[in-house]
Amino acid sequence: MNRRDFLCAGATVAAAAMVLPGLAFAGGERTTVALQRPDTAGGKPLMTCLAERRTNRDLGREDVDLPTLGALLWAAWGINRENGRHVVPTAMNKQQVAVYAVRGDGVWEYLPKEHAIARVLEGDRRSLFDGSGLVLLYAAPREDRFAGMHVGSMYQNVGLCCASTGLANCVKFQKRDALDSELPLPKGWMTYISQSVARPR
Ligand SMILES: Cc1cc2nc3c(=O)[nH]c(=O)nc-3n(C[C@H](O)[C@H](O)[C@H](O)COP(=O)(O)O)c2cc1C
């Protein structure tokens, strides 16, 4: 899907699709796409998802559609309460984690407050990882001793979401930091782990 189609798709699926103004990116505004809210009454029963959660390395190359991307990112790091807290707990509620989605049309940062994605890098970087349709990157401060626990909660939620939607996924340590020198990570942050997600081949 090219940039224009992606933006159009975003406009179609989002209840209130918009390009959020004023977000600085490399001296200009960055493209932001609102995501559809996940259906929190849908999906398979939790116990079925737990029973079906597994690694599948037979990952397709097609982009994950935007509604599914919205569900996956919400499962990883969405806000699930009016007090601004998340689906994943963090030590002392410090919330020091970030999720990036590596897609065919660029690398996007998840904005949980807006439930939106903002492009931080142009171009298809998926071959830097394993070429799967979607690669999620989980980042946190290098010195945070809780970071591994936080990102582990996130990839497990996504793994369960994949089980619910029939997507293949694989958590990968190898090549996880392939984009760290290009991502607009806060100072002292790093990518701890990646997770490839796609329709099974
Ligand atoms: C922290 C972590 C790092 C992993 N790194 C890799 C990796 O670099 N490459 C890979 O192919 N699989 C990787 N895996 C997937 C594991 O090999 C897989 O989860 C394990 O074989 C158990 O299989 P299951 O997920 O189906 O239970 C990783 C899994 C975890 C939890």
PDBQT file of the ligand as one rigid body, heavy atoms in Angstrom, charges set to zero:
ROOT
HETATM    1  C1  LIG A 301      12.919 -12.727  24.769  1.00  0.00    +0.000 C 
HETATM    2  C2  LIG A 301      12.748 -13.608  23.548  1.00  0.00    +0.000 A 
HETATM    3  C3  LIG A 301      13.668 -13.523  22.522  1.00  0.00    +0.000 A 
HETATM    4  C4  LIG A 301      13.508 -14.300  21.370  1.00  0.00    +0.000 A 
HETATM    5  N1  LIG A 301      14.365 -14.132  20.332  1.00  0.00    +0.000 NA
HETATM    6  C5  LIG A 301      14.182 -14.845  19.198  1.00  0.00    +0.000 A 
HETATM    7  C6  LIG A 301      15.015 -14.614  18.069  1.00  0.00    +0.000 A 
HETATM    8  O1  LIG A 301      15.926 -13.787  18.087  1.00  0.00    +0.000 OA
HETATM    9  N2  LIG A 301      14.769 -15.342  16.947  1.00  0.00    +0.000 N 
HETATM   10  C7  LIG A 301      13.761 -16.260  16.872  1.00  0.00    +0.000 A 
HETATM   11  O2  LIG A 301      13.588 -16.878  15.827  1.00  0.00    +0.000 OA
HETATM   12  N3  LIG A 301      12.944 -16.479  17.932  1.00  0.00    +0.000 NA
HETATM   13  C8  LIG A 301      13.119 -15.800  19.076  1.00  0.00    +0.000 A 
HETATM   14  N4  LIG A 301      12.274 -15.965  20.147  1.00  0.00    +0.000 N 
HETATM   15  C9  LIG A 301      11.153 -16.930  20.046  1.00  0.00    +0.000 C 
HETATM   16  C10 LIG A 301      11.436 -18.182  20.872  1.00  0.00    +0.000 C 
HETATM   17  O3  LIG A 301      12.382 -18.997  20.218  1.00  0.00    +0.000 OA
HETATM   18  C11 LIG A 301      10.100 -18.924  21.107  1.00  0.00    +0.000 C 
HETATM   19  O4  LIG A 301       9.243 -18.114  21.858  1.00  0.00    +0.000 OA
HETATM   20  C12 LIG A 301      10.380 -20.244  21.828  1.00  0.00    +0.000 C 
HETATM   21  O5  LIG A 301      10.948 -21.174  20.939  1.00  0.00    +0.000 OA
HETATM   22  C13 LIG A 301       9.124 -20.841  22.440  1.00  0.00    +0.000 C 
HETATM   23  O6  LIG A 301       8.157 -21.067  21.441  1.00  0.00    +0.000 OA
HETATM   24  P1  LIG A 301       6.663 -20.574  21.652  1.00  0.00    +0.000 P 
HETATM   25  O7  LIG A 301       6.687 -19.053  21.618  1.00  0.00    +0.000 OA
HETATM   26  O8  LIG A 301       5.878 -21.148  20.506  1.00  0.00    +0.000 OA
HETATM   27  O9  LIG A 301       6.192 -21.040  22.983  1.00  0.00    +0.000 OA
HETATM   28  C14 LIG A 301      12.413 -15.214  21.286  1.00  0.00    +0.000 A 
HETATM   29  C15 LIG A 301      11.499 -15.283  22.340  1.00  0.00    +0.000 A 
HETATM   30  C16 LIG A 301      11.655 -14.475  23.447  1.00  0.00    +0.000 A 
HETATM   31  C17 LIG A 301      10.624 -14.569  24.554  1.00  0.00    +0.000 C 
ENDROOT
TORSDOF 0
